[in-house]
Amino acid sequence: MSNISEQLVEEFLTAYRTSGVYLHNRIARLAELSMARDQELAKATSKVLFTKLVEPLADSFEPSAVSLYNRVLAQVIQVCRKDTQAAGLDRELNAFGLTNEEHLLARVEKLRTSYQSIKFSDSKLSIKNVIVLSRVTIGADIAITSLVIGRMKREFPLAEIVLIGGAKAIELFRGDSRVRFEEMGYSRSGSTIDRLSTWIELLRCIRRLTAGLDRDEYLIVDPDSRLTQLGLLPLEQTDDGVGDRHGETEADASINRYLFFPSREYGSDTSSSLGELTSLWLDELFASHVRTYPGVSLSTEDIEVGRNLVSRIRRGSGPLITINFGVGGNDQKRVSEDFEAELVTQLIKRGASIVLDKGAGEHEKQRADAVVARATQLELDGRLIRCVEFDENRLNSGSTADQPSDILVWNGRIGILAALIRESDLYIGYDSSGQHIAAALGVKCIDVFAGFSSQRFVDRWRPDGRAETRVITVDTAQTTDLVQQILADVNEML
């Protein structure tokens, strides 16, 4: 059945790209199939809808793609809300006065430039609560959300900062005493109704956090979050009962309660990274220049675990290099198993100690195992390359390595991976979350970019930080010299 969904997406995109015709019936059919009572069909269709249409539009970073995204998602939401499974979605949208597709579109189009009318002055002193939404993916939470948190702490020194996001995001920021957390998951592999229903849970959370506060005592910051489907689903009611506080009746208001960062189109005529653009947007919002960088704040417990683990593999004066070959489920970002194994073995031969993160999911773990299996067949100084693996269970049992090792394999929480990166001299990985963690921690980084859709995509997701970062764009059809190129960069950087 996914073939039918893929055909519907292809027909829609072909018609739009060649003649500008919007095939309303193709989107309607996709939305209907994604709400099927057959859960396998609903999930398969939803996966195609989001991975083949919705997410590529978001990843193009073009204003025209934002307009098309808004139109497609507004139609999908309107079709879905008519289904009895989405009764709660329909009820909440009606309460906001958003009764049809046109209302959804009109509101989100206003939202795109709403920040331009926001003015902060003495009103900052009244803010008691700043609620920041997670971007859902770890890389985006570091590249964008962490800057928002950092600037909000600076601008509102008396306010409580609350981050709403998943457990992984919380791990990366829980060392910050100024930030409180509300855990909320988002199913990137779920059906369309699963994804949209997260908004209802988010509404309940927002209402609880703002209960008892006047409307000038809190802010909600949405950095283009998937929790609101990139701003399409509202969080704040206007005085006239329609949508967020961005209607014409609010145009001259001194302060809005809902701040939306249009990350997909802000600075669309530049090659700046998302980190640089977020910093510029915050400057514009607060009418002051403060160069803001991504950051993470790890717990002292995770930092100590990281230190103890790397002490098992450091060899002499050689560098410690953390590597992650994870691709977030997108195998197009991967080069090859041969490349991965060759890179690890060559680095060890040149005196490096390696931390290898297994990544997420069985597929990535199997690939990491294959890299280790090949590396440990080779001899170094008259002996085979040695490896030790740690996971949560082994840490908790207090087990230790019997002998020094050349490779430490980590299979566990992202907070400890971040602590391992923190102890490293260099990080190497594909386009995923690891390079953003490295940049935020001030660790040098080599970012291997393969399978990208455009140069604009590479520009936007380039790691932003104070330490040196090198981005290597890869044609996966020609990777013969890639290992040598990376080895040369390692020599120069270290």
C-alpha positions as CSV (number, residue, x, y, z in Angstrom):
1,M,0.0,0.0,0.0
2,S,3.0,2.3,0.5
3,N,3.4,2.1,-3.3
4,I,0.1,3.8,-3.7
5,S,1.0,6.5,-1.2
6,E,4.4,7.1,-3.0
7,Q,2.5,7.3,-6.3
8,L,0.2,9.9,-4.9
9,V,3.1,12.0,-3.6
10,E,5.0,11.7,-6.9
11,E,1.9,12.8,-8.9
12,F,1.3,15.7,-6.6
13,L,4.9,17.0,-6.7
14,T,5.3,16.4,-10.5
15,A,2.1,18.5,-11.2
16,Y,3.2,21.3,-8.8
17,R,6.8,21.5,-10.1
18,T,5.9,21.4,-13.8
19,S,2.8,23.5,-13.9
20,G,2.2,25.0,-10.5
21,V,-1.1,23.0,-10.2
22,Y,-2.0,21.9,-6.7
23,L,-3.7,18.5,-6.9
24,H,-6.1,18.8,-3.9
25,N,-7.5,15.3,-4.4
26,R,-4.0,13.6,-4.1
27,I,-3.4,15.2,-0.7
28,A,-7.0,14.4,0.4
29,R,-6.4,10.8,-0.5
30,L,-3.1,10.7,1.4
31,A,-4.7,12.1,4.5
32,E,-7.6,9.6,4.3
33,L,-5.2,6.7,4.0
34,S,-3.1,8.0,6.9
35,M,-6.2,7.8,9.1
36,A,-7.2,4.3,8.1
37,R,-8.5,2.0,10.8
38,D,-5.8,-0.5,9.7
39,Q,-2.9,0.7,11.8
40,E,-0.3,-0.8,9.5
41,L,-1.8,1.1,6.5
42,A,-2.1,4.3,8.6
43,K,1.5,4.2,9.7
44,A,2.9,3.2,6.3
45,T,1.0,6.1,4.6
46,S,1.9,8.6,7.3
47,K,5.6,7.6,6.9
48,V,5.4,8.3,3.2
49,L,3.4,11.5,3.7
50,F,6.0,12.9,6.1
51,T,9.3,11.5,4.8
52,K,8.5,12.0,1.0
53,L,6.5,15.2,1.1
54,V,6.3,17.1,4.4
55,E,9.9,16.9,5.6
56,P,11.5,17.5,2.2
57,L,9.5,20.7,2.0
58,A,10.7,21.8,5.4
59,D,14.3,20.9,4.6
60,S,14.4,23.0,1.4
61,F,14.7,26.2,3.4
62,E,12.9,28.3,0.7
63,P,10.0,30.7,1.3
64,S,8.0,29.1,-1.5
65,A,8.4,25.7,0.1
66,V,7.1,27.1,3.4
67,S,4.0,28.3,1.6
68,L,3.4,24.9,0.0
69,Y,4.1,23.1,3.3
70,N,1.5,25.3,5.1
71,R,-1.0,24.6,2.4
72,V,-0.5,20.8,2.4
73,L,-0.5,20.5,6.2
74,A,-3.5,22.7,6.6
75,Q,-5.4,20.4,4.2
76,V,-4.2,17.3,5.9
77,I,-5.3,18.6,9.3
78,Q,-8.7,19.6,7.9
79,V,-9.3,16.1,6.4
80,C,-8.1,14.3,9.5
81,R,-10.2,16.4,12.0
82,K,-13.4,15.1,10.3
83,D,-12.6,11.6,11.3
84,T,-14.0,10.4,14.6
85,Q,-10.5,9.4,15.7
86,A,-9.6,13.1,15.7
87,A,-12.6,14.4,17.7
88,G,-10.3,16.0,20.3
89,L,-8.3,17.7,17.6
90,D,-11.4,19.1,16.0
91,R,-12.8,20.2,19.3
92,E,-9.7,22.1,20.3
93,L,-9.3,23.8,16.9
94,N,-12.9,24.9,17.0
95,A,-12.3,26.4,20.4
96,F,-9.6,28.6,18.8
97,G,-12.1,29.7,16.1
98,L,-10.2,27.7,13.5
99,T,-13.1,25.9,11.8
100,N,-11.7,25.3,8.3
101,E,-8.6,25.0,6.2
102,E,-8.8,28.7,5.2
103,H,-8.6,29.8,8.9
104,L,-5.6,27.6,9.5
105,L,-3.8,29.0,6.5
106,A,-4.7,32.6,7.3
107,R,-3.4,32.3,10.8
108,V,-0.1,30.6,9.9
109,E,0.6,33.0,7.1
110,K,0.4,35.9,9.6
111,L,2.7,34.0,11.9
112,R,5.5,34.0,9.4
113,T,6.3,37.7,10.1
114,S,4.7,38.1,13.5
115,Y,8.0,38.6,15.3
116,Q,8.6,41.8,13.5
117,S,5.8,43.6,15.4
118,I,7.0,42.4,18.8
119,K,8.6,45.0,21.1
120,F,10.2,44.4,24.4
121,S,11.0,47.2,26.9
122,D,10.0,47.5,30.5
123,S,7.5,44.7,29.8
124,K,10.4,42.2,30.2
125,L,10.4,42.8,34.0
126,S,6.9,41.3,34.3
127,I,7.7,38.0,32.7
128,K,7.7,35.2,35.3
129,N,7.7,32.1,33.0
130,V,9.3,31.5,29.6
131,I,8.2,28.3,28.0
132,V,10.4,26.9,25.2
133,L,9.3,24.1,22.9
134,S,11.7,21.4,21.8
135,R,12.4,21.0,18.1
136,V,12.0,17.2,18.7
137,T,15.3,16.2,17.0
138,I,18.5,16.5,19.1
139,G,20.5,18.2,16.4
140,A,17.9,20.9,16.0
141,D,17.5,21.3,19.7
142,I,21.2,22.1,20.0
143,A,21.6,24.2,16.8
144,I,18.4,26.3,17.5
145,T,16.6,25.6,20.8
146,S,19.7,25.9,23.0
147,L,20.4,29.4,21.6
148,V,16.8,30.4,22.4
149,I,17.2,29.1,26.0
150,G,20.5,30.9,26.5
151,R,19.2,34.2,25.2
152,M,15.9,33.9,27.2
153,K,18.0,33.4,30.4
154,R,19.9,36.6,29.6
155,E,16.9,38.7,28.7
156,F,14.7,37.5,31.5
157,P,17.0,36.9,34.4
158,L,14.2,36.6,36.9
159,A,12.0,34.3,34.9
160,E,11.7,30.5,35.2
161,I,12.7,28.8,31.9
162,V,10.7,25.7,31.1
163,L,11.7,23.4,28.2
164,I,9.0,21.1,26.9
165,G,10.7,18.1,25.1
166,G,11.7,14.5,25.0
167,A,13.9,12.6,27.4
168,K,17.0,13.0,25.2
169,A,16.7,16.7,25.1
170,I,16.3,16.9,28.9
171,E,19.6,14.8,29.3
172,L,21.5,17.5,27.4
173,F,20.3,20.4,29.4
174,R,19.5,19.1,32.9
175,G,22.8,20.4,34.3
176,D,21.4,24.0,34.0
177,S,19.8,25.1,37.2
178,R,17.8,27.8,35.5
179,V,15.9,25.4,33.3
180,R,12.9,23.2,34.4
181,F,11.7,20.4,32.3
182,E,8.4,19.0,31.1
183,E,8.9,15.7,29.3
184,M,6.8,15.2,26.2
185,G,7.4,12.7,23.5
186,Y,6.6,12.9,19.8
187,S,6.2,9.8,17.6
188,R,8.2,10.4,14.4
189,S,7.3,6.9,13.4
190,G,3.6,7.1,14.4
191,S,0.5,7.6,12.3
192,T,-0.7,11.1,11.4
193,I,-3.2,11.2,14.2
194,D,-0.5,10.2,16.6
195,R,1.6,13.1,15.5
196,L,-1.2,15.6,15.5
197,S,-2.5,14.4,18.9
198,T,0.7,15.5,20.6
199,W,-0.5,19.0,20.2
200,I,-3.5,18.3,22.5
201,E,-1.1,17.0,25.2
202,L,1.0,20.2,24.6
203,L,-2.0,22.4,25.1
204,R,-2.8,20.8,28.4
205,C,0.8,21.3,29.5
206,I,0.8,24.9,28.5
207,R,-2.5,25.6,30.3
208,R,-1.1,24.0,33.4
209,L,2.1,26.0,33.3
210,T,0.3,29.3,32.7
211,A,-2.5,28.7,35.2
212,G,-2.7,31.7,37.6
213,L,-0.5,33.9,35.5
214,D,-1.7,37.1,33.8
215,R,-1.1,37.2,30.0
216,D,1.8,39.7,30.5
217,E,3.6,37.3,32.8
218,Y,4.6,34.5,30.4
219,L,6.0,33.8,27.0
220,I,5.8,30.8,24.8
221,V,8.7,30.4,22.3
222,D,8.2,28.1,19.4
223,P,11.4,27.6,17.4
224,D,9.5,26.0,14.5
225,S,8.7,23.0,16.5
226,R,7.2,19.7,15.3
227,L,5.0,19.8,18.4
228,T,3.0,22.5,16.7
229,Q,3.6,21.1,13.2
230,L,5.9,24.0,12.5
231,G,3.5,26.6,13.8
232,L,0.3,25.4,12.2
233,L,-1.4,24.4,15.4
234,P,-2.0,27.3,17.9
235,L,-1.2,27.6,21.5
236,E,-2.5,31.1,22.4
237,Q,-6.0,32.5,22.2
238,T,-6.7,36.0,21.0
239,D,-9.0,38.4,22.8
240,D,-11.5,38.0,20.0
241,G,-11.3,34.2,20.3
242,V,-9.5,33.4,17.0
243,G,-6.1,31.8,16.8
244,D,-2.9,33.0,18.4
245,R,-2.3,36.6,19.5
246,H,-1.2,37.7,16.0
247,G,-4.4,39.0,14.6
248,E,-4.7,42.6,13.5
249,T,-6.2,43.6,16.8
250,E,-2.8,42.7,18.3
251,A,-0.7,44.5,15.7
252,D,0.2,47.4,18.0
253,A,0.5,45.4,21.2
254,S,3.7,46.1,23.1
255,I,4.3,42.4,23.7
256,N,3.0,39.0,22.3
257,R,2.9,35.9,24.4
258,Y,3.8,33.6,21.5
259,L,7.1,34.0,19.7
260,F,7.6,32.0,16.6
261,F,11.0,31.6,14.8
262,P,10.5,31.0,11.1
263,S,13.6,29.0,10.8
264,R,12.9,27.6,7.3
265,E,12.8,31.0,5.6
266,Y,14.6,33.4,7.9
267,G,17.7,34.7,6.1
268,S,16.7,32.8,3.0
269,D,19.1,34.9,0.8
270,T,22.1,33.9,2.9
271,S,24.3,30.8,3.3
272,S,24.3,31.1,7.1
273,S,23.9,28.2,9.5
274,L,20.8,27.7,11.6
275,G,22.8,28.7,14.6
276,E,23.9,31.9,13.1
277,L,20.4,32.7,11.9
278,T,18.9,31.9,15.3
279,S,21.4,34.4,16.9
280,L,20.5,37.1,14.3
281,W,16.7,36.5,14.9
282,L,17.2,36.9,18.6
283,D,19.2,40.1,18.0
284,E,16.3,41.4,15.9
285,L,13.7,40.4,18.5
286,F,15.4,42.1,21.4
287,A,17.0,45.0,19.4
288,S,20.5,44.3,20.6
289,H,23.5,42.4,19.3
290,V,24.7,39.5,21.4
291,R,26.4,36.7,19.4
292,T,24.8,33.6,20.8
293,Y,26.3,30.1,20.4
294,P,24.7,26.6,20.9
295,G,25.3,25.0,24.2
296,V,24.5,22.0,26.3
297,S,24.6,21.6,30.1
298,L,25.3,18.0,31.2
299,S,24.7,16.6,34.6
300,T,27.8,16.2,36.9
301,E,27.0,12.4,37.0
302,D,27.2,12.0,33.3
303,I,30.4,14.1,33.1
304,E,32.1,11.9,35.7
305,V,31.0,8.7,33.9
306,G,32.5,10.1,30.7
307,R,35.8,10.8,32.4
308,N,36.1,7.4,33.9
309,L,35.3,5.6,30.6
310,V,37.8,7.5,28.5
311,S,40.5,6.8,31.1
312,R,40.4,3.2,30.0
313,I,41.5,3.8,26.4
314,R,43.8,6.8,26.3
315,R,47.2,5.7,24.9
316,G,50.2,7.9,25.5
317,S,50.1,11.3,23.8
318,G,47.8,10.2,21.0
319,P,44.4,11.9,20.4
320,L,41.1,10.7,21.7
321,I,38.5,10.8,18.8
322,T,34.8,10.1,19.2
323,I,33.0,8.7,16.2
324,N,29.4,8.2,15.5
325,F,28.2,6.6,12.2
326,G,24.5,7.1,13.0
327,V,22.3,8.6,10.3
328,G,18.9,9.1,12.1
329,G,17.2,6.4,10.0
330,N,18.3,8.0,6.7
331,D,20.7,5.6,5.0
332,Q,21.3,8.1,2.2
333,K,23.5,10.0,4.7
334,R,25.8,7.0,5.0
335,V,28.9,6.4,2.9
336,S,29.7,2.7,3.2
337,E,30.8,0.0,5.7
338,D,34.2,-0.1,4.0
339,F,34.7,3.6,4.6
340,E,33.7,3.3,8.2
341,A,35.9,0.4,9.0
342,E,38.9,1.8,7.1
343,L,38.6,5.2,8.9
344,V,38.6,3.6,12.3
345,T,41.5,1.3,11.7
346,Q,43.6,4.0,10.1
347,L,43.1,6.4,13.0
348,I,44.1,3.7,15.4
349,K,47.2,2.9,13.4
350,R,48.1,6.6,13.6
351,G,48.0,6.5,17.4
352,A,44.4,7.6,18.2
353,S,42.2,6.1,20.8
354,I,38.6,5.7,19.6
355,V,35.2,6.1,21.2
356,L,32.6,4.5,18.9
357,D,29.0,5.2,19.6
358,K,26.6,2.5,18.5
359,G,23.9,4.9,17.5
360,A,20.1,4.2,17.8
361,G,18.2,1.2,16.5
362,E,19.2,-2.3,15.7
363,H,20.4,-1.4,12.2
364,E,22.9,1.1,13.4
365,K,24.1,-1.2,16.1
366,Q,24.7,-4.0,13.6
367,R,26.7,-1.6,11.5
368,A,28.8,-0.6,14.5
369,D,29.4,-4.2,15.3
370,A,30.6,-4.8,11.8
371,V,33.1,-2.0,12.0
372,V,34.4,-3.3,15.3
373,A,34.7,-6.9,14.0
374,R,36.8,-5.7,11.1
375,A,39.0,-3.4,13.1
376,T,39.8,-6.0,15.8
377,Q,41.1,-8.4,13.1
378,L,44.1,-6.2,12.6
379,E,47.4,-6.2,14.5
380,L,48.9,-3.2,16.3
381,D,52.3,-3.4,17.9
382,G,52.3,-7.2,17.5
383,R,48.9,-7.7,19.0
384,L,45.3,-7.5,17.8
385,I,43.4,-4.2,18.2
386,R,41.5,-4.4,21.5
387,C,37.9,-3.3,22.2
388,V,35.8,-2.9,25.3
389,E,32.0,-2.2,25.2
390,F,29.9,-0.5,27.8
391,D,26.2,-0.1,28.2
392,E,23.9,1.0,31.0
393,N,23.9,-2.5,32.6
394,R,27.7,-2.8,32.7
395,L,28.0,0.7,34.2
396,N,25.5,-0.1,36.9
397,S,27.2,-3.4,37.7
398,G,30.5,-1.6,38.3
399,S,32.3,-3.9,35.8
400,T,35.7,-2.7,34.6
401,A,37.8,-3.5,31.6
402,D,40.4,-6.3,32.1
403,Q,43.0,-4.5,30.1
404,P,43.6,-1.2,28.3
405,S,41.7,-1.0,24.9
406,D,42.1,0.8,21.6
407,I,38.3,1.2,21.0
408,L,35.6,1.9,23.6
409,V,32.2,1.2,22.2
410,W,29.3,3.1,24.0
411,N,25.8,1.7,23.7
412,G,23.5,3.8,25.8
413,R,22.2,7.2,26.8
414,I,22.9,10.4,24.8
415,G,23.9,12.3,27.9
416,I,26.9,9.9,28.4
417,L,27.7,10.1,24.7
418,A,27.9,13.9,25.1
419,A,30.1,13.5,28.1
420,L,32.4,11.2,26.0
421,I,32.5,13.8,23.3
422,R,33.3,16.4,25.9
423,E,36.5,14.5,26.9
424,S,37.6,14.1,23.2
425,D,40.1,16.0,21.1
426,L,38.0,15.6,18.0
427,Y,34.6,14.3,16.8
428,I,33.9,12.7,13.5
429,G,30.5,11.7,12.2
430,Y,27.8,11.9,9.5
431,D,25.2,14.6,9.5
432,S,23.3,13.8,12.7
433,S,23.2,15.1,16.3
434,G,26.8,14.3,17.3
435,Q,28.5,17.1,15.4
436,H,26.1,19.7,17.0
437,I,26.9,18.3,20.4
438,A,30.6,18.6,19.7
439,A,30.2,22.2,18.5
440,A,28.2,23.1,21.5
441,L,30.9,21.7,23.8
442,G,33.7,23.4,22.0
443,V,35.2,20.2,20.6
444,K,36.7,20.2,17.1
445,C,34.6,18.4,14.6
446,I,34.7,16.8,11.1
447,D,31.2,16.6,9.7
448,V,30.8,14.1,6.8
449,F,27.8,15.2,4.7
450,A,26.4,12.7,2.2
451,G,23.0,12.3,0.7
452,F,22.1,16.0,1.1
453,S,19.3,17.5,-0.9
454,S,20.9,20.8,-1.7
455,Q,23.9,23.1,-0.8
456,R,21.4,25.2,1.2
457,F,20.6,22.2,3.4
458,V,24.4,21.7,4.1
459,D,24.8,25.4,4.8
460,R,21.9,25.5,7.3
461,W,22.9,22.3,9.2
462,R,26.6,23.2,9.4
463,P,27.6,22.9,13.1
464,D,28.0,26.3,14.8
465,G,30.3,26.8,17.7
466,R,33.6,28.3,18.9
467,A,35.8,25.3,18.0
468,E,36.9,24.6,14.5
469,T,34.5,22.5,12.3
470,R,35.2,21.1,8.9
471,V,32.4,20.0,6.6
472,I,33.2,17.4,4.0
473,T,30.5,17.0,1.3
474,V,30.6,13.6,-0.2
475,D,29.5,12.2,-3.6
476,T,28.8,8.6,-2.4
477,A,29.6,7.3,-5.9
478,Q,33.2,8.5,-5.5
479,T,34.6,7.9,-2.0
480,T,38.0,6.4,-2.8
481,D,40.0,9.2,-1.3
482,L,37.6,10.1,1.5
483,V,39.5,8.4,4.2
484,Q,42.8,10.0,3.2
485,Q,41.1,13.4,3.1
486,I,39.8,13.0,6.6
487,L,43.1,11.7,7.9
488,A,44.8,14.8,6.4
489,D,42.2,17.1,8.1
490,V,42.8,15.2,11.4
491,N,46.5,15.9,11.1
492,E,45.9,19.6,10.4
493,M,43.3,20.1,13.1
494,L,45.2,18.3,15.9
